[in-house]
């Protein structure tokens, strides 16, 4: 059963993870930023953001290499997550991709391995491959990413599909489609959401969120930044894991502090009024 422990929650198998972790998309791409990105990741672990999420896709492995360097000497303090391409999610390819990720990450196991999105390989084959990796000690557990209702129902009809511990999907104040159907269903099956891009991608959408009157008012009332309001909102119910990217130590510290924000009912009403959840089923949002 998932339940909140301070700023942490328990996965279905009892593993404790922080409600705010660290994403690494687009990290490791620029050599000039490497030292600061490593420092940011290490500070995050010190501040309790000890879940680090990466993927073989990110920078064609450069993100994993960066993470491997960042966690050297502190691997036992990190809940390490990576993701496999859909076209690598078959038995032999899956094992090979996992080994290559482990090599780049300089570790002998992953705490969580995710199918990055649904491809052409049958879910049964992916589940079988994931279970073999668990049995071999290469991964401690597995989950999925970017799977909508139909895919999740199909997954849980597979005998060992119930071993899935999370579904990583896009979720933020401006993208609330999962709240209509997928999120309640996942909660009913004790599968927590891992929210990627909880601050929205930089651009007009994020700008609109940050400059909204509701977000600005709440930020001022709590003495925090609008970005911290967005992040705190994404984990407001205690059973969602958010994995914002933070490439600087200042941004990491800001993310960690967002976990301390407690909204009033009036705060939540203002945000609901400004950015209402959809009242109908919408396609799963992805970036």
N, C-alpha and C positions, 0 to 999 in steps of 0.2 A: 504494500500500500504506500502511495506517495504521501509524504507529509512534510511540512516545513520544519526545519530545525534552525532557528535563527535565520541567517541568510543562506541557508542550504536546504536541499531537499533530498529525499531518498528515492533512488530508482527502485524498480520492482524487485530487484535482487538484493536490495539493502545497501548498495553503493551510495555514498554521500557525495553530492556534487554542489557547487555553488550556484546560486540563482543568477549570478552574473559571471560569465566566463570571458574568454578572449578569442575573438575571431582573427584570422590572418590573411584574408583575401587581399591580394595586391601587396602583401608584405614580402620582402625578400627580392623584389624586382629591381631596386635601385641600390647599388653598392654604397653610394654616399649616405644613405639612410640606415644602413645595416646596423651600425653600432647602437644607434638610438632605438631602433626597433627591438634589438636584443635586450637592451636595458629596460625598455617598456614592458616586454613580456616577463622579465625576471621580477620587476617591481610588482606587476600584477599578481604573480604567485605569492609574493610576500604579503600583499594586501588581501589575500583570500580569493582572488580570481584565478583559482588554480586549475580550472578547466581550460585547455587550449585546443582550439579546433583548427584543423588544416585539411588539405586534400591533395591528392596526387595531381589534380588539375591546376591548382594554384601555381602559376608561373612555371608550369611543366616540372614541378618538383622543387622549385627554388624556395617556396614557402616552407615545405617540410625540412629542407636543409637549414633554413634560418631557425626554425623551431628546434631542430636537433642541437644546434649550437647554443641556443638560449637555455635549454633545459639541462645542459651538461652539468653534472654535479648535483642537480636537484630533481632528477627524474622521479624519485620516490615521492616527491611532493606534488606531482602533476597528474591530473586526470587527462590523459592524452587521447585526442579524437582525430581520426583521419577518415577520408572518404575515397571510395573507388569509383572510377568511371563506369557507367552502365555497360559499355561494350567490353569491359574487363571483368564483369561480374559472374562469369561462368566458372566452373570448378577450377580448371588448370590456370586460366588467366587470373582468376581471383587470388589464388595462392601466390602466383608470381607477383602480382601487383602489391600484395600485402608485404611480401619479402622486400620488394624494392622500396616501399614506403618505410619499412623498419630500418633499412640500411641508411636512407637519407636522414631519418630521425635519430639515428644512432642509439637504438633501443632494441630490446628483444621481444617487446610485446606492445600492443595497443590496449588501452582501457576500453575503447569503443571504436568500432569500425562501421561506417555507414555506406549504404548504397546511395550514390550521389543523386541519382534520379532514375526513373523507370526507363528501361531501354527495351531491346528486343529479346533479351535472354529471359527465359521463364523464371518467375519468382521462385518456383520450387528448386531450380538449380542453384540460384543465388543463396537461398536458405541452406541448402545442403552444403554448399561451399563454406558459408559462414560457420555452420556448426562444426565442420572439420577443422577450421582455424581455431575455434574455441577448444576443441578436444586436443589440438596440438600445442596449446598454450601460446599461440601467436596473438590472439585477441582474448580479452576477458568477456566481452559481450558485443552484440551488434544491434544495429538499428537501420533506419532508412531516412531518406531526405526527399522532399518535394513529391510525396505521394498523397494523392487526394483520396476521397472516400472510397471510390470503387477499388482502387489499388489496395488500400488498407484492408478492406473487407476480404478481398481475394487473399491477401497475405495471411490474415488470421484464420482462414479456412485451411491453410497448410498446417499439418500437425505441429511442426516446430516453429511455425511462424509466430506463435504466441510468445516466443522468446525475444521478440523485438522490444527494445527498451525505450525507444524514442522515435519521433518523427521530426526531422529538422525542416522547418518551413519558413518562408518569409512572413514576418509579422511585425507590424508597428502601428502607431496611431492612425496613419493614413492608409493602411492596408489591413482591414479587419474582416476580410471575407471568411476566414477560418472560423470565426465566432458563430456563424449561422448553423453550421452542421458538423464540420470536421473536428473542431476543438471540443464540443460537448461529447462527441463520440469517442475521441481519444481519452478524455477524462473518464468516461464510463468504463473504458478498458484499462485504466491505470497506466496509460502511455503518455508521459509528459511531452509537451512540445518544446523543442529547442528553437528559439526564434533567431533567425539570422537577419542581418540588417535592421535591428530594432530601432535604429536612428534614421532609417531610410537612407538611400544613397544620396550623396551630395548632388544638388541640382535644384530645380524648381520645386519639386515635391517637398524636399527637406526644408527649403527656404519658406515655403508656405506654412509648414508645421511650426517652425521656429518663430515665425513672425505673427502667428495667430494671436489674437487678443487673449484668448483663454490661456494658452501656454505661457504667454508673457506675464499675465497676472499671477498665475500660480507660481511661476519661477520667482517673481518678486516677493510674494507672500512667504515663501519658504527660504528665501535667501540663497537660491541655487540658480544654475543656468538653465535656459530652455532645453538644451541637450540632455541635461540630467532629468528634467521632467519627462521627456520622451522615454528615456531608459527606465526610469522608475515606474512609469505607466505600464510598460511591457511586462513587468514582473509583479504587478500589483496584487494578483490573486495568490501568489505564493507557490504556484505549481508550474511555472514556466521558467525555462532557462534561457537567458538572453546572452548572445555572443557578439557584442559590438567589437569592431576593429578599433584598435588604438595604437598608433605607431609612435607616440611620444609619451614620456613619463607623465607629463602634465595631464594628458587626456586619460591615461590609465587611472591616475589619482582621482580625477573627476568621475570616472565611471564607478570606481569603488565607492565613493561617497554617495552616489545615487542610490545605492542599496539601503541607505539609512532614511530615505524620504518616506514619510507616511502621509498619504493623501487623506483629506477630509471628504466626507460625503459630498459636500458642495464642490470641491475640486473635481471629483469624478463626474459629477453632473455637468459641470461646465465643459469638460473635455468630451463627454458624450454628446452634448448639444452641438458642439463645434464640429466634431468628427464622428457622426453616428455610425453604428455598425449597420451593415446591410440587412434588410429584412427578407432577403431572398438568397437562394443559392447562386454563388458566382464562381467562375472557374478559379482554380488555385493560382494565386499570384506568384510569379517567379521572376528572378533576375539572373 
